[in-house]
Amino acid sequence: MSNNNDIRHRFEQAFMPNYGVPPVALARGEGTRVWDVDGRQYLDFVGGIAVSSLGHAHPALVEAVSRQVATIAHTSNLFLHEPEVLLAERLLGLLGAPGRVFLANSGTEANEAAYKLALKYGRREGRGYFVAAENGFHGRTIGALSLTGKQSIRDQFGPFPVDVRFVPYGDASALKEAVSGDCIAVFLEPTQGEAGVVPPPDGYLVAAREICDATGALLVADEIQSAIGRTGHWFAHQADGFLPDILTLAKGLGGGLPIGACIGFGEAGTLFDKGDHGSTFGGNPVACAAALAVLDHLDLDHVKAAGARLRSGLEAIDHPLLKGVRGRGLWLATVLSEPRSAEVQRAAAAAGFLVNALQPDAVRLAPPLVVTDGEIDALVAAFPAILTEAAQ
């Protein structure tokens, strides 16, 4: 097998430069541990960006995917298969509310489905604009990017096909002022992921629900990163005691296999007519089998306990570069006093830990949801030295 430097060079020659050149070429994984092509071992506290819910090579996931791919791997949407029906039923059961499901391949596709649902509603009702949050992230396709409030990745691809008005995240007064009877929908993340794992103030999401109810706007909860146990609940919005009109899922749902879901509740679940939307690969039998295995083997009590242990351990660290810790469950950001997250990521990798420089002053920790107490304690013990190295 090629070494790390060689494969990075080949990557640079073969791929478009939108990712730059990632620093590590991974070869295999087991549980929460991964190995690069040079044989170096790391504890994975990135989890494929909150995707690898059961870790790497989990026996149940391997068995479910292997069994399904040996049975039938693809049907298209011209035919039914039971795994997709089982998955839709399972998701609705966990949500505890009547709804309808559309299965896609990714988070941005799930948000595209939500966007189209909302557009159909808005045009039927004569409504004209969307509201979303500053620094929110909903995907990189044009529809999802229209709703993304991050100027650095958005502005160069405009103008966009719809009017989207951005308000500060967490400011209920600004949201109320922006949402009128002409608003189609409000798109919000229950915790902003790519902005730096930023939770909302208490009561903000319930206020958003009330504002939408009062004006007739749809409320769309983008839980691409926050759902499927990541925060200690099946869905992050459940902790805040509200139900959106439309919910989008992806990332951790497939445990590493590509799958997304858009779920409409009540009237929003029946807005699409036959032919309004589709996906050749959406609801693929292998991806659905993987998702069912994830739902069967996640332990929410473990996630809550492990998340509390990780947070308390990090909060106990007294270091001038560590300003604080924020997030929920096993989805945290260490907030830095200086913009040195890239240096923290490099120092952590040198020490045998994979973390993610999410924002200049925020480092994301999203380990597999099966991470052990010992693995958490190992990161916490190593983190002061990592911060010292990064500060130099």
Buried (B, 14 or more C-beta within 10 A) or exposed (E): EEEBEEBBEEBEEEEEEEEEEEEBBBBEBEBBBBBBBBEBEBBBBBBBBBBBBBBBBBEBBBEBBEEBEEEEEEBEEEEEBEBBEBBBEBBBEBBEBEBBBBBBBBBBBBBBBBBBBBBBBBEEBEBEBBBBBBBBBBBBBBBBBBBBBBEEEBEEEEEBEBEBEBBEBBBBEBBBEBBBEBBBBBBBBBBBBBBBBBBBEEEBBBBBBBBBEEBBBBBBBBBBBBBBBBBBBBBBBBBBEBBBBBBBBBBBBBBBBBBBBBBBBEEBBEBBEEEEBBBEBBBBBBBBBBBBBBBEBBEBEBBBBBBEBBBEBBBEBEBEBBBEBBBBBBBBBBBBBEEBBEBBBBBBBEBBBBBBBBBEBBBBBBBBBBBBEEBBEBBBEBBBEBBEBBBE
